[in-house]
């Protein structure tokens, strides 16, 4: 089947019918319009079916499991590095266990080791990231996990792979 990727961002945009009377088109205007394109592109590049921005990740923390998949920067627009996540399975808890699950918080997240590994990778610690990833057992055969393993192996000989997406890519800046 055909592989697809969806990019989801949270925030405000201006939208509506734009153009002249003879040719109107429904459009979005604002920084989020280009950001959603980048999030979808990164999701496709990293094998994620649903890629989300950091603010959407914050909104989904108690609803779905997420995995860090790429840090991105726009050098000409902002000094900040932004994170893109994969949105995964919905968090489901039996009625009698919800309080326990709430207390356990992040320690119950099956992606905890994967996300810690990616954080180490993002900070240039390729060896630490590889060691942490070996401890991760959740959904390691997914496209995202396989592509991340390949990046980790390649980064051992090319540390520039730890740099944010967009730092050297003129299309992204």
N, C-alpha and C positions, 0 to 999 in steps of 0.2 A: 504494500500500500504506500501511498504518498505520505511523506513525513511533513508535519506542520509544526509551527511554533506560534504561540500567542504571547504578546507583550502587554502587560498591565501596569499602569502607573496611577498614582493617586495625586490629586491636586486640582487646581482650578485652571480652566482654559476658557477662552471665548469661542463660541461655536454658533453656527447659523449659516444661512444661505449667503454666499459671497459672490460678487461679480455684477455684471450689468444685466439689464432686463432680458437681453437675448441669450445670455449664457450664465446661468446661476449654478453654483455647485455648493453642496453642503461641506463646510470646512471647519477645522479647528485651528485656532491661532494661539500661540504662546509657547513658552519653552518646553512644556510637557508634550506638545505635538511632535517635536523632534526627539525628545527623550523616549517616547513610547516606541518610535522606530528603532532607536538604539537598543532598547531592552529586548524587543522582538528579535533583532539581528543577533545579539549576543546569545539569546536563548537558542536560536537555530544553530549558531556556531558551536555552542557547548552541548547540544543534544537535549535541551529542555523543551518539553511540550508547552509548559506555561512558565514564562519568565516574568518576574515582578521586580519593581523598584524597592528601595529601602523603606519608603513610607507605607507602601502596600504591605511589605513584610511586617512592619510594626502592627498594622491593623489585623493581620492574620495570625499573629503569635499564638493566640489561644484557640484558633480554629483549625489550622492546618500545619503540617510539618513543612519546613523549608530548608533548603540547602544553599549555601553560598556557591555561586558559580563563576563570578567574574567581577573584578573591580575595574571601573571605567573612569577616565578623566577627559575633560575638554579643556586642554591647556589655554586656548585663546579666550575661553569664557569664564572659567572658574578654577581656582587653585585646589578646590576640594576633589577628593576621590569619592566616587559614588559606587555603591555595591548593587549588583544584580543577583537575585536569588531565583532558585527553582521552587515553584509552589508544588507541594506533593500531596500526599493523602490527607484526607480530613482526619482530625483527631477525634477518635470515638472512645468514650469511656462509659462503662456500665454505671447505671444510676447510683448504685451503692458505693462506687469507687471515686466519684468526682472530687470529693474533698481531699482524699489521699493524693490523687493526681495533681490537684492544684498545689498542694504543699510540696510535692516533689519537683514541680516546675521543670526547668531545663534539664535536670539530671535524668528525666525519663525520655528525653528527646532522642529517638534513634539516630538522628543526624548529628548529634553532639560531637562525636569524634571526627566525622567528616568536616564539619564546620570549623572545628579547632585546627584540623590539618590545613584547611584552606587559609585560615588566619595566619598560621605559621608561614605558609607558602607566600602569601601576600607580603609578609615582612622579610622575605628573602631567606628564610630558614628551610631550605629544601630537604635537608636530612631529617630535621624534626618533623616536617610535614609528612614525609614518607613513612616515618616510624609511627606517627599518629594514625595515618590512613590504614596501616596494617592492622590496627586495633579495631577499625570500623568494620562492622559486619552487615549493616542494614543496606539492602538494595544496591549491592556493589556491582551488579551486572547491568545496571541501567546505562543508557548512553552517556549521561552526565558523569557517572563514576568512571566509566571506561575512558572517556576523553580527558578527565582530570588525571587519571593514572598516567596516560600518555604524556601530558604536559609536565607532570612531575619528573618522569624519566628523562625527558628532553631538557628540563631545567637543570639537571645535574651537570650537563656540559654547557648549557647556555643560560646563565642566571638572568639574562634580560627578559626571559619568559615570565619572570615574577613581576615585571612592571605592569602597571595598569593598561588595559586595552585603551587605545586612543593616544597614548603618549607619543608613539612614533607613527601612527597611522593618520595621514593628512585628511582622509575622508571624515574621521571622527572629530577633528579639532575645529 
